[in-house]
Amino acid sequence: MKQDSSRNATYTVDCEDYVHVVEFNPFDSGDVGSLIAYGGNNYVVIGTCRFQEEDAEVEGIQYETLRTFHHGIRVDAIAWSPETRLDALPPQIRFCTAAADRKLRLFTSDLQDKHEYKIFDGHSDYINDLVFAPKDGQDIASVSDDHTCRVWDLEGNQKAYFVLRSPGMSVCWHPEEAFKLMVSEKNGTIRFYDLITQQAILSLQSEQMPLMSAHWCLRNTLKIGAVAGNDWLIWDITRSSYPQDKRPVHVDRARLFRWSRVNENLFATTGYPGKMTCQLLVHHLGHPQPILIGSAAVGSGLTWHRTLPLCAVGGDHKLFFWVTEM
């Protein structure tokens, strides 16, 4: 793998507003394109992309907006539902947002004339992350600065409620075992909960604070990654509750950690926006140095493509895409 130090994005897409959050659909929607959602100060845009890396007839990137949803308030997080299908008749788009008013909004649309949304009220402080149950999409878990993790049904009823010891930063659902949830806290603790007994079954420690973001490796669910302070950290949950590997990477504090969906040794981290730019680093566990360093004007959000070694970050009126090697 050659050292790729290209700093500019491989592709960019212009947006109407500042992009706070961006998420590729991690589920197969039955379409050749990849669904992507991004959120700004008062709307969510759902689009579809194709890249030349997957289709020789595409020059660079082919992007099309499918629909813009008025949101009315800043979008802080977006999660896709596995019930989203573009090959159904009519098609169904379903996603949930967390907003600056501490509420969740569940959107369902057929991209024609049926557009519904429901508001879930319960958190008393900012919501930092949310996720759908990956098997059937019938539940949503969310974590908040209010020191709780809550699990909701699609009507907005709370089905489970976990009290945390510090702000909840990230929440991930096990891809196969539908009753296992991972919650990371700002104080450096990562806990796994059993949704049937509603008990914690395992915990990991970062020994560093603040832990800002953690992610379950879906390619190998024994691996957990996180960023805390300036470092990335990786655990093998069969070995120890302390990190197996860690490295300082961001001078100005690390912000987000995301595993690639195509390679269990590939992951990306972002730093806090500095005075001008936000740094994206792509790492490979076999390499001591980052294999890609990208910079974006005041970037935020981080997401990997479902089938390509390609990640996206939002920015000032733009989406930025970087392609790396496996």
N, C-alpha and C positions, 0 to 999 in steps of 0.2 A: 504494500500500500504506500503510495508516494505521499510525502508530506504536502498537504494542500494548505497553503497559507493565503488563498484568495480571500480578500476581505469583503468585496462587494457581493451582494446577493446574486445568485444564478438567474433568478427571475423576480420581477416585481409586478404587482397589480395595483392600480390606482383605486382609492376608496374616497367616499364623499366626506369622511369624517376621521377624526383620530380613532385608531383601533386599540381598544383596551385589552381585548382577549380574542384568540383565534383557536378554533378546534377543527381538525379533520374528523370526519365520521370514522370511528374505529371499527364499525361494523360493515358487513357487506350489504349494500342497499340494492343489489341486483342491477346496477347500471355500470356502463363502461367507465364513466367518469367518477372522480372522487368528490363526495360532498364535503364542503367546508362551510363553517359558520364563523362569522366574526361580529363582534359587538363594539359599539361606539358609545357616544354620550347619551343617545336616546333611541337607538334602533339596533336590530339584529339583521344581518344580511346572510341569506343562504345562497350559496353558489356551487357550481360544479367546475372541476378542473381536470384537464388531461395534460400530460407532460410528454415531451419527446422521448424521455427515457422509457416510456411504456408504449408509445405509439409513434412509429416512424413517420406517419403523415402529419404529425403535429410539429410546427416549428416553435420550439421553446415551450411556451405554455399556452393553452387554450382555456380561457376562463369565461364563464357566463353566469350572471346573477339570475337565480330562479325567482327569488322573492325577497323583498325588504319588509321586515315586520317592525311596526312602530312600537317602541318600548317605553318611551316617555321619561326614562331615567337611565343613569349610567349603568352599563352592563359590567359586572365584576367577574362572572364566570359563566361558562356554557357547558352543558353536557348533552350528548346525543343519546337518543333512545334506540335500542336494537329493533324496535318496531318500525323504524323509518324504512320505507320501501319505495323505490322509484319504478320497480317492475310490476307493481300492483295496479289494478284498475278500480277506483282511481288511485293515484299514488298517495302515499302518506309520508309527511314530514313531521317528526315529533322530537322536540328538544326542550330542555329546561334551562332557565337562566337564574342566576343570583344577582340581585341588584343592590344599589347603594341604599335603598330604603329597608334593607334587612328582610326582604321577602323573596320567595321563589316564585317563578312564573313558568307554568307548563304550557307550551304552545303545541297545537296540533293543526295541521293544514293539509288540504289536498292539492295545493298550489293552483286551485281554480277559484271556487267561491266559498269554500268552507274553511274558515279560520277561527279557531277558538283559543282562548287561553284562560287558565285558572290561576289564582293567586294562593300560595301557601304561606300562612302567617304563623309565626311561633318563635323564631329566633329574635333575641333582644339586642344583638350587636351584628357587626359585619359578617357576612357569610364568605368564607374563603375558598370553598371547593364544594363540588357536588358530583354525583355519579349515579347512573342508572344501573339496576341489577342487569348484568349482561346477558343472562339466559332468556328471560321473558319480558324484561323491561317494565315489570309491574310495580317496582319499588324504586324510590330515589333516596339516597343517603346524602346528608349535607353536614358540614362542620363550620363552626363559627367562632369568632372572638368571644362569644358568650360562654365559652368553656363547655359546649355540648356538641355531641354528634346525634343527629336525629334521622330516623328512617320513616319515610312517608309512603302512603299508597298514592295512586294517581288521582284520588279525590282530595288529597291534601290532609288526610287523617294521619296522625302520628302513630306508627306501629311500634317503634322502639326509641329509646332515649338513653344516651350514655352521658354521664357527667364526667368531664375531663378535668385535669388539674391545671391546665393553662389553655390558651387559645388553640382551637383545632385548625390546622393549616392545610392538610391534605386528607382525602379519603379515597380509597380504591377498593373495588370489589374483586374477589377471586374469580377468574374467568370460568372455572369449572365447578368449584364448590360454592354453590349459591348462598350458603349460610355464613361465609367467612368475609369479614370486613377488616380492612387495615385503616387505622386512623393515626396520623402523626400530629404531635403537639409541639408548640413553639418552645417548650422547655427541654426538648431533645428526646422525648419519649415517643416510641412508635408502638402502638398496641394493636393486637389482632383480637377481634371479638367474634364470638359464636352467636349468630342471630337467633338460634333456636333457644339456647339457655340464657341468652343475653348476658353472658359473662365474658371477661377477658381471658384469652387462652394462652397468650404469649406476649412478651414485651421485649423491645430492643432499646438500647440507649446510645445516643450519639456522643455523650460526654461533652458536647459543644452546644452553645446557644448563640443566637436564636436559630432553631431549626425552621427553615422557611418553606420547605417543599420536600415531599417524599413520594416515591413512585414504586409500584409493584412491577417487576419485570414479567410481562405476560408470556414471554418466550421461555422463561425458566422461573417458576413462581417461588423457588427457594431464594431468589435474589431480590434484595430491596436496595434502592438507591435513594440518596437524599443530599440536600445541601444545607450546611449549617455554618454560620460565620463566613469565612472565605473559602471553605473546603467542600469538595464532594466526598461522600462516604458511601461505602457499599458493604452490605451484610450478606452472609450466607446463613440463613436462619437455622440450618442444621448444625452449625459449628459453634456459634457464640452469640451472646446478646450484644456484644460490642463489635464495631466495624472491623471487617477483615482487611479493608483497603481504604485509604483516604489520601487526599492530596489538596494542598491549597491551590486554587486556580483563579479566583476573582479578587483583585485588590480591593475593590469597593463593595465587598459583601456579595455573596451569591444569592440569587432570587428563586430560580426554578430549576427542577431536575426532571427530565423525561427520558425514559428508555425508548430506544427505537423499537418499532413493531416487527422488524425483520431480522434482527441480529441481537442475540443476548449479550454481546460484548460492546455494543454501540449505544452511546447515550449523549444527551446534550444538556448543557447548563447555561443559564443566563445570569448576568450580573445586574445590579441595580443601575438604572440609567445614570451616567456621570453627567458632566456639564453639557455634553453635546450628544454622546452616543451611548448605546447599550451594547454590551459585548455578548455575542453568542459563541460558545465553545462546543465543538463536537469532539468527543473522546472515544477512544477504543481501548479496551482493557489491556490489549497487548502492547500498547505504545505509551511511553512515559510522558510524551508531550501531546497536547491537543492535535488532532489531525485536521481540524479546520477552525479558523478564527474568523468570525463574521462580525461586522459592526453595522448597526442600524440607528438612524436618528431616533432617539427616545423610544426604543422598542419596548413592547410588552406582550406577554403571552408567549407560549411555546408549544408546538404540536408536531408530531411525526405523521407522515403519510402511512396509510395502512399496509401498502405492499412495496414501497420504494424507500431507499435510504435518503429521504428528503424531509427536511423540517421547515416549518414556517414560523415567523414571528410577526406580530403586528407593529405598526409604527404610525408616524404622522401622515395621515391620508394615504397610507400604503400598506400592502402586505408584502413581506419579503420571504423568498423561498431560497433555501440553500440545498444543493445536491452534494452528497458526500459519497465516498466509496465504502464498500462493505468491509 
